[in-house]
Amino acid sequence: MRIVSILTAVIVSAVLFLLVMERDRVLSFAGRDAVTSPESDAQNKPATDTATTAPSSETETVKRVSVVVRSSVAQPVEGAVLLRGRTEAARQVEVRAETSGTVISDPLRKGAFVKAGQPLCEIDPGIRPASLSEAEARLAEAKTRVPESEARLDEAMARLEEAEINDRAALRLKEDGFATETRVAATTAAVSAAKASVQSAKSGLDSARSGIRSAEAAVATVKKDIERLTIKAPFEGLLETDGAELGSLLQPGGLCAVVIQLDPIKLVGFVPETDVDKVTLGTIAGARLASGRVVQGPVTFLGRAADPTTRTFRVEADIVNVDLAIRDGQTAEISISSGDTVAHLLPQSSMTLDDDGQIGVRVVDTDSRAQFVPVAVIRDTAKGIWVTGLPETAEVIVVGQEFVTDGVPVKASYQELGQ
């Protein structure tokens, strides 16, 4: 036991000696520099350290922001005017009554398909057939008066001719001294009376003929009124409302039904005045409906007068709608072809805004610095977005453009076109 105690004491003494007397060597052996006082550091520090440790601004390495860049080359692309619009029925008519009466037909229900000329509402004829018979009877009676008037006119013409012959004979006899003044006066009076009879007969004939025309007009009026008892579809289409109910009273102007024509159907949009010169009649207009359906057709109308409030011009295109699947009033994104132009195809995520809210992209200039370039969007596709405003070739930042501003140095990593 005494030997263990002695050894322990010797070991402790040796450790204390090393920690106190040989501390620097122990720390150096342990891998740590010796701690020196500031004064000794200052004395031992070479005089040239201050000159060699201060970095030079000329040799300092510039810190650059890493971005992903796509090399884009302008390509020819068909230009388009983009609008938001709607579908609109080619025709929509409120079919109304032109005469009064009670509806005696069963109503057609809304949604029914009707053909041009198909009856929509039937009105009770009432006393109209009797009125027609009376008018036809008066017409027949008026027609019988014409031959009688013509006969009277022929008789009057014959008497006038006879009176003129007698008058000429009396004048000759008077010249030869075989007739008196009284006879000549009598024959002259007879000629005047015959002429008056002819005029009266002509007036009677004209009156008879006028009576015929009046009777014919009365017959035509009653017939037209009877025709109006059947209200027909003006064109082929769909009923947007129910027909007039059985037993309801229709007055002139009363609504029978509403008919709409959906084939063809119109695409209606409004072109801003800055793009109106890019649209011409006959160009193709395509549209994507809110339902996802894609349709197209030729432009058939371009307004000449601007809307006083929006300063836009109405444009219409006809779309074939044989199955009537496109409805009136559907929202549509319309694209109207406006000729070829040169543009860049970029991912939508590359778009950004400057401090003024202007849309554009950031590119890498020849000094490897970021620069904002404003662009104009001409078309949106599944592969990307077509823009104009860039030079023919451009190094467009597609990742990291939101973390740099104009003039910031960048380190570009190039993206393959298919990525």
C-alpha positions in Angstrom: 0.0 0.0 0.0 2.8 2.3 0.8 4.4 1.7 -2.6 1.1 2.7 -4.4 0.9 5.9 -2.3 4.4 6.8 -3.1 3.9 6.2 -6.9 0.7 8.3 -6.8 2.5 11.2 -5.2 5.3 11.0 -7.7 2.9 11.1 -10.6 1.0 14.0 -9.3 4.2 15.9 -8.6 5.4 15.3 -12.2 2.1 16.5 -13.7 2.1 19.6 -11.6 5.6 20.3 -12.7 4.8 19.9 -16.3 1.7 22.1 -16.1 3.5 24.9 -14.2 7.0 24.8 -15.4 6.7 23.3 -18.9 3.2 24.6 -19.9 4.2 25.9 -23.4 5.7 22.5 -24.4 2.7 20.7 -23.1 0.3 22.9 -25.1 2.4 22.6 -28.2 2.5 18.8 -27.8 -1.3 18.9 -27.4 -1.7 20.9 -30.8 -2.4 24.4 -29.4 -0.3 27.5 -29.9 1.1 29.0 -26.9 -0.9 31.9 -25.5 1.2 35.0 -25.6 0.4 38.4 -24.2 -0.6 41.2 -26.5 2.6 43.0 -25.8 4.8 40.1 -26.8 2.6 39.6 -30.0 3.2 43.2 -30.9 6.9 42.9 -30.4 7.3 39.6 -32.3 4.9 40.5 -35.2 6.9 41.4 -38.3 6.6 45.0 -39.5 5.5 43.9 -43.0 2.3 42.1 -41.8 0.2 45.2 -42.1 1.2 45.7 -45.6 0.7 42.1 -46.7 -2.5 41.3 -45.0 -4.5 44.3 -46.2 -6.5 43.2 -49.4 -6.1 45.3 -52.5 -9.4 46.6 -54.2 -7.9 45.7 -57.6 -7.4 42.1 -56.8 -10.6 41.5 -54.8 -12.8 38.8 -56.3 -16.3 40.0 -57.3 -19.2 38.1 -55.7 -21.7 37.0 -58.3 -25.3 35.7 -58.0 -25.9 32.3 -59.6 -28.8 32.2 -62.1 -30.1 29.9 -64.8 -30.1 31.3 -68.3 -31.7 30.2 -71.5 -30.2 31.3 -74.9 -33.3 32.4 -76.9 -33.4 33.0 -80.6 -36.3 34.9 -82.2 -38.6 32.8 -84.4 -41.4 33.7 -86.9 -44.8 33.2 -85.4 -48.3 34.0 -86.5 -49.5 37.1 -84.7 -52.8 37.3 -82.9 -55.1 39.8 -81.2 -56.2 38.4 -77.9 -59.7 39.3 -76.6 -62.1 38.2 -74.0 -65.7 37.9 -75.3 -68.7 35.7 -75.3 -70.9 33.6 -77.6 -74.1 35.1 -78.9 -77.1 33.6 -80.8 -77.2 34.4 -84.5 -80.8 35.5 -84.1 -83.2 35.9 -81.2 -86.8 37.0 -81.8 -89.7 37.6 -79.4 -92.7 36.3 -81.4 -95.7 38.4 -80.6 -99.4 38.5 -81.6 -100.6 40.9 -84.2 -104.3 40.4 -83.4 -106.4 39.8 -80.3 -108.0 36.6 -79.2 -107.9 33.6 -76.9 -105.2 31.0 -77.3 -106.8 27.6 -78.3 -103.6 25.6 -78.9 -101.5 23.6 -76.4 -98.3 25.4 -75.6 -94.9 24.3 -76.8 -92.4 24.0 -73.9 -89.1 25.8 -73.8 -86.2 23.9 -75.2 -88.3 22.4 -78.0 -86.8 22.6 -81.5 -89.0 24.3 -84.1 -88.7 24.7 -87.8 -89.4 27.8 -89.9 -93.2 28.2 -90.4 -94.1 25.8 -87.6 -97.2 27.0 -85.6 -96.4 28.3 -82.1 -99.8 29.7 -81.0 -103.3 29.4 -82.4 -105.9 32.1 -81.6 -109.7 31.6 -81.6 -111.0 33.0 -84.9 -114.3 34.2 -83.3 -116.6 36.0 -85.9 -113.8 36.5 -88.4 -115.2 33.8 -90.8 -118.5 35.5 -90.9 -116.8 38.8 -91.5 -115.0 37.2 -94.4 -118.2 35.9 -95.9 -119.8 39.3 -95.7 -116.8 41.0 -97.3 -116.8 38.4 -100.1 -120.5 39.0 -100.7 -120.0 42.7 -101.0 -117.2 42.1 -103.5 -119.5 39.9 -105.6 -122.2 42.6 -105.5 -119.7 45.2 -106.5 -118.5 43.1 -109.4 -122.1 42.9 -110.8 -122.3 46.7 -111.0 -119.5 47.0 -113.4 -121.2 45.4 -116.5 -124.3 47.6 -115.9 -122.2 50.7 -115.7 -120.3 49.7 -118.8 -123.6 49.2 -120.7 -124.8 52.7 -119.6 -121.6 54.1 -120.8 -122.0 52.4 -124.2 -125.6 53.7 -124.5 -124.5 57.3 -123.7 -121.7 57.1 -126.2 -124.2 56.0 -128.9 -126.5 58.8 -128.1 -123.7 61.3 -128.2 -122.7 60.0 -131.6 -126.3 60.3 -132.8 -126.6 63.9 -131.5 -123.4 64.9 -133.2 -124.6 63.5 -136.5 -127.9 65.4 -136.2 -126.1 68.6 -135.2 -123.8 68.4 -138.3 -126.8 67.8 -140.6 -128.7 70.7 -139.1 -125.8 73.0 -139.7 -125.6 72.0 -143.4 -129.3 72.4 -143.9 -129.1 75.9 -142.3 -126.3 76.8 -144.7 -128.5 75.8 -147.7 -131.5 77.6 -146.2 -133.5 74.4 -145.4 -133.3 74.5 -141.6 -134.2 77.1 -139.0 -132.1 78.5 -136.2 -134.4 76.7 -133.8 -133.5 73.3 -135.2 -129.8 74.0 -135.0 -130.1 75.1 -131.4 -132.0 71.9 -130.6 -129.4 69.6 -132.1 -126.6 71.5 -130.4 -128.4 71.1 -127.0 -128.9 67.4 -127.7 -125.1 67.0 -128.2 -124.4 68.7 -124.9 -126.9 66.5 -123.1 -125.3 63.4 -124.7 -121.9 64.5 -123.5 -123.2 64.9 -120.0 -124.7 61.5 -120.1 -121.4 60.0 -121.2 -119.6 61.7 -118.3 -122.2 60.4 -115.9 -121.9 56.9 -117.3 -118.1 57.1 -116.9 -118.4 58.3 -113.3 -120.8 55.4 -112.6 -118.3 52.9 -114.1 -115.4 54.4 -112.0 -117.6 54.2 -108.9 -118.4 50.5 -109.6 -114.8 49.7 -110.1 -113.9 51.6 -106.9 -116.5 49.5 -105.1 -114.8 46.4 -106.3 -111.4 47.6 -105.1 -112.9 48.5 -101.7 -114.6 45.2 -101.4 -111.4 43.4 -102.4 -109.5 45.4 -99.7 -112.1 44.4 -97.1 -111.7 40.7 -98.1 -107.9 40.9 -97.9 -108.1 42.6 -94.5 -110.3 39.9 -93.0 -108.1 37.1 -94.7 -104.9 38.7 -93.3 -106.5 38.9 -89.8 -107.4 35.2 -90.1 -103.8 34.4 -91.1 -102.5 36.2 -88.1 -104.6 33.8 -85.9 -101.8 31.3 -86.4 -98.5 32.6 -85.0 -95.6 30.8 -86.7 -91.9 30.4 -86.1 -90.0 32.9 -88.2 -86.9 30.7 -88.6 -85.5 27.3 -87.4 -84.3 27.4 -83.9 -85.0 26.6 -80.2 -87.7 27.9 -77.9 -86.1 29.9 -75.1 -89.5 30.3 -73.3 -92.8 28.4 -73.1 -95.4 29.2 -75.7 -98.5 31.2 -74.6 -100.7 29.0 -72.3 -104.0 27.5 -73.5 -106.9 29.9 -72.7 -104.8 33.0 -72.2 -105.9 36.2 -73.9 -103.4 37.7 -76.3 -103.7 41.3 -77.4 -101.7 42.9 -80.3 -98.1 42.8 -79.1 -98.7 40.0 -76.6 -95.8 37.6 -76.3 -96.3 34.1 -77.7 -92.7 32.7 -77.4 -89.0 33.5 -77.8 -87.1 31.7 -80.5 -83.3 31.7 -80.8 -81.0 30.4 -83.6 -77.8 28.8 -82.5 -76.4 27.5 -85.8 -74.3 29.3 -86.7 -73.4 31.0 -83.4 -71.5 34.2 -83.1 -68.3 34.9 -81.2 -68.5 38.5 -80.0 -65.5 40.5 -78.7 -64.4 44.1 -78.4 -61.1 45.2 -80.0 -59.1 48.1 -78.4 -58.4 50.9 -80.8 -54.7 50.2 -80.7 -55.3 46.7 -82.3 -58.3 47.5 -84.6 -56.1 47.9 -87.7 -54.7 44.3 -87.1 -58.1 42.7 -87.7 -59.7 42.3 -91.2 -62.8 40.6 -92.4 -62.4 37.0 -93.4 -59.4 36.3 -91.1 -59.7 33.3 -88.8 -60.7 33.8 -85.2 -60.2 30.9 -82.7 -61.7 30.7 -79.2 -61.4 28.6 -76.1 -64.7 28.5 -74.2 -65.0 28.4 -70.5 -66.0 24.7 -70.8 -62.6 24.0 -72.5 -64.0 23.5 -76.0 -61.9 25.1 -78.8 -63.7 26.5 -81.9 -62.8 28.7 -84.8 -64.5 30.6 -87.7 -64.1 33.6 -90.0 -64.5 37.2 -88.9 -67.8 38.5 -90.4 -68.2 41.9 -88.9 -65.9 44.7 -87.6 -67.5 47.8 -86.1 -66.8 51.2 -87.6 -68.0 53.2 -84.6 -66.3 52.8 -81.2 -68.1 52.3 -77.9 -68.2 55.8 -76.4 -67.3 54.4 -72.9 -64.6 51.8 -73.6 -63.3 53.1 -77.0 -63.4 49.6 -78.3 -64.8 48.2 -81.6 -67.2 45.2 -81.8 -66.0 42.2 -83.8 -68.0 39.1 -84.7 -67.1 35.7 -86.1 -69.4 32.9 -87.2 -68.9 29.4 -85.7 -70.6 26.3 -87.0 -72.7 24.8 -84.2 -74.6 21.9 -85.9 -75.0 19.9 -82.6 -76.1 23.1 -80.8 -73.6 22.2 -78.0 -72.4 25.9 -77.8 -74.9 28.0 -75.8 -75.7 31.7 -76.0 -73.7 33.8 -73.5 -70.7 31.5 -72.8 -67.4 33.2 -71.9 -64.7 32.8 -74.5 -61.0 33.7 -74.9 -60.7 34.9 -78.5 -57.6 34.9 -80.6 -57.8 36.6 -84.0 -55.0 36.1 -86.5 -53.1 39.3 -87.4 -50.2 38.1 -89.7 -46.7 36.8 -89.0 -44.3 38.4 -86.6 -40.9 37.6 -84.9 -41.0 36.6 -81.3 -39.3 34.6 -78.5 -40.9 31.5 -76.9 -40.2 31.7 -73.1 -41.5 30.0 -70.0 -44.2 31.9 -68.2 -42.1 31.7 -65.0 -39.5 33.9 -66.6 -41.8 36.9 -66.6 -41.2 39.5 -63.9 -42.1 43.2 -63.1 -39.9 46.2 -62.7 -40.4 48.9 -60.0 -43.0 50.7 -62.2 -45.1 47.5 -62.6 -44.1 47.0 -66.2 -44.0 43.4 -67.4 -40.7 42.0 -68.9 -37.8 39.7 -68.4 -34.3 40.0 -67.1 -31.4 39.2 -69.4 -27.6 38.8 -69.1 -25.7 41.6 -70.9 -22.2 41.4 -72.4 -20.7 42.3 -69.0 -22.4 39.4 -67.3 -24.7 41.7 -65.4 -28.5 41.5 -65.1 -30.7 43.9 -67.1 -34.5 44.3 -67.2 -36.1 44.4 -70.7 -39.8 45.2 -71.1 -41.7 42.8 -73.4 -45.2 42.5 -75.0 -47.1 39.3 -74.9 -48.6 38.2 -78.2 -49.8 34.6 -77.4 -50.0 32.1 -74.6 -49.5 28.4 -75.5 -49.0 25.1 -73.6 -45.2 25.2 -74.4 -44.7 28.8 -73.1 -45.5 32.4 -73.9 -44.6 34.3 -77.1 -43.2 37.8 -76.4 -41.8 40.6 -78.5 -39.4 43.4 -77.5 -36.2 41.4 -77.2 -33.3 41.5 -79.7 -32.9 38.6 -82.2 -30.8 36.7 -79.7 -31.0 37.1 -75.9 -29.7 35.4 -72.8 -32.9 35.3 -70.7 -32.7 34.5 -67.0 -35.3 31.8 -66.3 -34.4 31.0 -62.7 -33.3 33.6 -60.2 -34.5 36.7 -61.9 -36.4 37.8 -58.8 -33.1 37.9 -56.8 -31.2 40.3 -59.0 -31.7 43.9 -60.1 -30.2 45.9 -63.0 -26.4 45.9 -62.9 -26.0 43.0 -60.5 -23.1 40.7 -61.5 -24.4 37.2 -62.2 -22.9 33.7 -62.7 -24.9 32.1 -65.5 -25.7 28.4 -65.8 -27.2 27.6 -69.2 -30.4 25.6 -69.5 -31.0 23.2 -72.3 -34.0 24.1 -74.6 -35.8 20.9 -73.8 -35.6 21.4 -70.1 
